[in-house]
Amino acid sequence: MHKYILLSAVGGSRVLEAGDSLSEVTQSSGVHTAGPTLLLAPLRSGARAVQVHRSGVVLLRGMERLAELTPPE
């Protein structure tokens, strides 16, 4: 089982994987990293998660991006 830590700041979001040590996995994750994360919440008993950011919503399964929804301009 993988454990992840999401760090969010004004300049963007970063993902760390927690194991024997912390390692950054931001580049290989499906998480939106270009801006701050407003909310990251588990869905369906933790099998999936939803990430809300300024520009839209990302649906994740683990660290795999399943879909991204953005509002019309």
Residue, then its C-alpha position, 0 to 999 in steps of 0.5 A: m500500500h502506498k501512502y502519499i503526502l500532498l503539499s500545497a502552496v500558492g506556487g503549486s502542489r507537490v506529492l511525496e511518497a512515504g515509505d522508509s523515507l520521503s521521496e518526491v513523486t510529483q512528476s509521475s503523479g496525475v495530480h494537478t501541480a500548476g497551482p494550489t490544491l483547495l481540496l483532496a478527498p477520498l472517494r469510494s472507501g479510498a479507492r479513488a480521490v478527487q482534487v479540487h484546484r482553482s481551474g477545475v477538478v481532477l479524479l484520481r485512482g491512486m496517483e493515476r489521473l482518470a479525468e479532469l473537469t474544467p469549467p467553460e470559459 
